[in-house]
Amino acid sequence: MPLQVPPAPAPALRSVLTALGSPTAVREAPTPSLRNAEQPTTAELPLPVHVLDRITAEGASATRLTGWRFLIRSGGRSVAAAETMLTADGWAFSRFFEGPYIASTERALRQAEALPETYQPRLLSVPGLYMLTLWLHGDCTADGAEGHPVATDLLVPLAPAPPGIAAHRPHRVAELLPVLTLRVTPAPLLGSPA
């Protein structure tokens, strides 16, 4: 089924396009693939980036929107990504970057396209585990900037995933959140020897 990609705020897209059109911004980016792109670049597949701040005792998650990520394509392939962030003046370009999460995001999106259900793709970061997932939200009409993972949503850990968590394997939120809870919660300190 096709994914229902939520529309990015127009100012977020404009800020990325302005940065792409700036030789200084591109030249100073730590992205050799973007700097060396010989064909025109485009900003595609805007995904809202949410951060999982905490997991409550009931298993519910508290998330917050931190930005929008765009894949930057040139010559039919992704060469970098661009992120925007919300400032007091609205959406602003944050940075260009490259690395394994770009190819991993594309792979996870292709996997999601092959699923029988339709989802709204988002990114969910779990800073406590240095983990990024493709969050496939079941309500395709929802505002991509709001909400939290529900039990029936899917999370697809992107590579590189933390040890013991398989990358590119879709998990229902209800089955993966308990694992993440155990991983993020610090172990109780043992009493000192007498």
C-alpha positions as CSV (number, residue, x, y, z in Angstrom):
1,M,0.0,0.0,0.0
2,P,1.3,3.5,-0.6
3,L,2.4,5.5,2.4
4,Q,0.6,8.7,3.2
5,V,3.5,11.1,3.7
6,P,2.3,14.1,5.8
7,P,2.9,17.5,4.3
8,A,5.8,19.5,5.8
9,P,5.1,23.0,6.9
10,A,5.8,25.3,3.9
11,P,8.3,27.4,5.9
12,A,10.3,24.2,6.7
13,L,10.5,23.3,3.0
14,R,11.4,26.8,2.0
15,S,14.2,26.9,4.5
16,V,15.7,23.7,3.1
17,L,15.3,24.8,-0.5
18,T,17.0,28.1,0.4
19,A,19.9,26.2,2.0
20,L,20.2,24.0,-1.0
21,G,20.4,27.1,-3.2
22,S,23.1,28.6,-1.1
23,P,26.6,27.6,-2.3
24,T,28.0,28.6,1.1
25,A,25.6,26.3,3.1
26,V,26.3,23.4,0.8
27,R,30.1,24.0,0.7
28,E,30.3,24.2,4.5
29,A,28.1,21.1,5.1
30,P,29.9,18.0,6.4
31,T,28.5,16.1,3.5
32,P,30.9,15.2,0.7
33,S,28.1,13.5,-1.3
34,L,26.1,16.7,-1.3
35,R,29.1,18.9,-2.1
36,N,30.1,16.7,-5.0
37,A,26.6,16.2,-6.5
38,E,26.9,16.9,-10.2
39,Q,23.2,16.9,-10.9
40,P,20.5,19.2,-9.4
41,T,19.3,18.4,-5.9
42,T,15.8,18.1,-4.6
43,A,14.3,17.9,-1.2
44,E,11.9,14.9,-1.0
45,L,10.0,12.7,1.5
46,P,9.5,15.1,4.4
47,L,9.2,13.1,7.7
48,P,8.4,14.6,11.0
49,V,11.0,13.8,13.6
50,H,9.7,13.0,17.1
51,V,11.7,12.2,20.2
52,L,10.7,9.6,22.7
53,D,11.3,11.5,25.9
54,R,10.1,8.8,28.3
55,I,8.0,5.7,28.6
56,T,5.5,5.8,31.4
57,A,4.8,2.9,33.8
58,E,1.6,2.2,31.9
59,G,3.6,1.8,28.7
60,A,2.4,5.0,27.1
61,S,5.1,7.1,25.5
62,A,5.7,10.8,25.7
63,T,7.0,12.2,22.5
64,R,7.6,15.7,21.1
65,L,8.2,17.0,17.6
66,T,11.7,18.3,17.1
67,G,11.8,18.9,13.4
68,W,11.3,17.7,9.9
69,R,13.8,15.7,7.9
70,F,14.0,15.7,4.1
71,L,16.0,13.3,1.9
72,I,18.1,15.2,-0.5
73,R,18.3,13.5,-3.9
74,S,20.5,14.0,-6.9
75,G,20.7,11.9,-10.0
76,G,18.1,9.5,-8.8
77,R,19.7,8.7,-5.4
78,S,19.8,10.2,-1.9
79,V,23.0,12.0,-1.2
80,A,22.2,13.6,2.1
81,A,19.4,14.7,4.4
82,A,18.4,18.1,5.7
83,E,16.8,18.9,9.0
84,T,14.7,21.8,10.1
85,M,13.9,22.9,13.6
86,L,11.2,25.1,15.2
87,T,12.5,28.4,16.5
88,A,10.8,31.4,18.0
89,D,10.5,32.8,14.5
90,G,9.1,29.6,13.0
91,W,10.7,26.8,11.0
92,A,14.3,27.2,10.1
93,F,17.0,25.1,8.4
94,S,19.2,23.3,10.9
95,R,21.7,21.2,9.1
96,F,22.7,18.9,6.2
97,F,24.1,15.5,7.1
98,E,24.9,12.1,5.6
99,G,25.5,8.6,7.0
100,P,24.0,5.2,7.4
101,Y,20.5,6.4,8.5
102,I,19.8,7.8,5.0
103,A,20.1,4.5,3.2
104,S,18.4,2.8,6.1
105,T,15.5,5.2,6.0
106,E,15.0,4.6,2.3
107,R,15.1,0.8,2.8
108,A,12.6,1.0,5.7
109,L,10.3,3.2,3.5
110,R,10.5,0.6,0.7
111,Q,9.6,-2.1,3.2
112,A,6.7,-0.1,4.4
113,E,5.4,0.4,0.9
114,A,5.1,-3.4,0.6
115,L,2.9,-3.8,3.7
116,P,-0.8,-4.5,3.2
117,E,-1.9,-1.6,5.4
118,T,-1.5,2.1,4.7
119,Y,0.5,4.1,7.2
120,Q,1.7,7.6,7.8
121,P,5.5,7.5,8.1
122,R,7.4,9.5,10.7
123,L,10.7,9.2,12.5
124,L,11.0,8.4,16.2
125,S,14.3,9.0,17.9
126,V,15.1,7.2,21.2
127,P,18.1,9.2,22.5
128,G,18.6,7.0,25.5
129,L,19.5,4.1,23.2
130,Y,21.0,6.1,20.3
131,M,18.2,4.6,18.2
132,L,16.2,5.9,15.3
133,T,13.1,4.1,14.0
134,L,10.7,4.6,11.2
135,W,7.4,5.1,13.0
136,L,4.4,3.9,10.9
137,H,1.4,5.6,12.3
138,G,-2.0,3.9,11.6
139,D,-4.0,7.1,11.4
140,C,-3.1,8.5,8.0
141,T,-5.4,11.6,8.5
142,A,-3.5,12.6,11.7
143,D,-1.4,15.7,11.9
144,G,2.1,14.4,11.4
145,A,3.4,16.9,13.9
146,E,1.3,15.6,16.8
147,G,0.4,12.4,18.6
148,H,2.3,9.6,20.2
149,P,2.8,5.9,19.2
150,V,-0.2,3.8,19.8
151,A,-0.1,0.0,20.4
152,T,-1.0,-0.9,16.9
153,D,1.5,1.4,15.2
154,L,4.7,-0.2,13.8
155,L,8.2,0.8,14.6
156,V,11.0,-0.3,12.2
157,P,14.5,0.2,13.9
158,L,16.9,1.7,11.4
159,A,20.4,0.4,11.0
160,P,22.6,0.7,12.9
161,A,20.3,-0.5,15.7
162,P,21.3,-1.1,19.3
163,P,22.7,-4.5,20.1
164,G,19.9,-7.1,20.5
165,I,17.4,-5.1,18.4
166,A,17.1,-6.3,14.8
167,A,17.2,-3.5,12.3
168,H,14.5,-3.4,9.6
169,R,12.2,-5.7,11.4
170,P,8.8,-4.2,11.9
171,H,7.5,-4.4,15.5
172,R,4.1,-3.4,16.9
173,V,4.6,-0.6,19.4
174,A,2.9,-2.9,22.0
175,E,5.7,-5.4,21.6
176,L,8.7,-3.1,21.2
177,L,8.0,-0.5,23.9
178,P,8.4,-3.0,26.8
179,V,11.8,-3.9,25.4
180,L,12.8,-0.3,25.1
181,T,11.5,0.4,28.6
182,L,13.8,-2.3,30.0
183,R,16.7,-0.9,28.0
184,V,16.2,2.8,28.9
185,T,15.4,2.3,32.6
186,P,18.5,2.2,34.7
187,A,19.1,-1.0,36.7
188,P,18.6,-0.6,40.4
189,L,21.8,-0.2,42.4
190,L,22.7,-3.1,44.5
191,G,23.4,-2.5,48.2
192,S,27.0,-2.2,49.3
193,P,28.7,-5.2,50.7
194,A,28.6,-5.4,54.5
